[in-house]
Amino acid sequence: MILEALGSALLGLALAWATVHRLAHRLPARALVLGTGVGGALVGAFITHMALGSGRAPMTLLGALAVSTALLSLLLRPDPRLRRHQAPA
């Protein structure tokens, strides 16, 4: 269980770091994004571990990745470069 938690936290941190590196102009503060990635991964690992039971580490990490990705996607802002022009009234 400790290794699953550590692995999921590292997975969430790596995902959040990659998100900050790739989409920094569309995200809030870096500390919030990194914390959300790690926290989401830990919550996802906990939920998956409770649902499936012990002995399924790859599935637990997959659940951690899914929840972390979902929470990080909620932090994204619209891209200002893709703003649509409104038609005149």
N, C-alpha and C positions, 0 to 999 in steps of 0.2 A: 504494500500500500504506500509506503514511503517513497519507493522508487517510481511508482505511478504518479504520485503527487509532484515529485521533483521533475520527472520527465514532462509532465503536462505544463508545469510552470515554465520550464525552459522552452517548450514548444510555443507557448503563448507569448513569451518574451521575444522569441525569434520572429514570430508572425507580426507582432506589434512593431518591432524594429524595422522589418521589411516594409511594413505599411507606412511608417513614418518616413523612411528613406525614399519610397516611391511616390507617395501622395502628400508630402508635407504641406503643400499650398492649400489643401482641402481639409486639413485636420486642425483641431484645437491644440492646446499646449502638449508638448512631447511627454511630459510626466503623466498627464491624464491618459494619453494613448497607451503608454507602456503599462501603466497600472491596470487599465481596462483589459489589455491583452492577457496579462498574467492572471488577473482575477477571473476573467471569463473562462480561461482554460482550467483553473482550479475548480470552479463551479461545474463546468462541463464534465470534468473527470469524476467529481463527486456524484453527480446525477447518474452518469453512465455506470459507475462502479456499483451504486446502490441498485440500479435496475438490472444489471446483468450478473452481479456477484463477482467474487474474486476469481483470479486465474484467467482473466481476459484482458490482458494489458494492451494489446493492439487496438481492441475495440474501445477501451477506455481512453486511449490517446486520440482516437478518431472522434470520439464524443467531445473531448476537450478542444480539439481543433475546430469542430463545428460550432460550438458555443462561443469560442473566442472570436471566430470569424464573424459570426452574427452580431456580436456586441461591437466589434470594431467597425462594422459596416454602418451601425447606427450613428457613429461619430462623424461620418463623412458629410461635408457640406457640398452644395452644388458648385460645379466648376464655373467661375465667372467668365471664362473665355467662351463658354458655350451658351451664353445668355441669348434667349430668343428675343427678336425684336417684335414689339407689339404693333399691331396695325393701327393706323390713326382712326379715331372715332368719327 
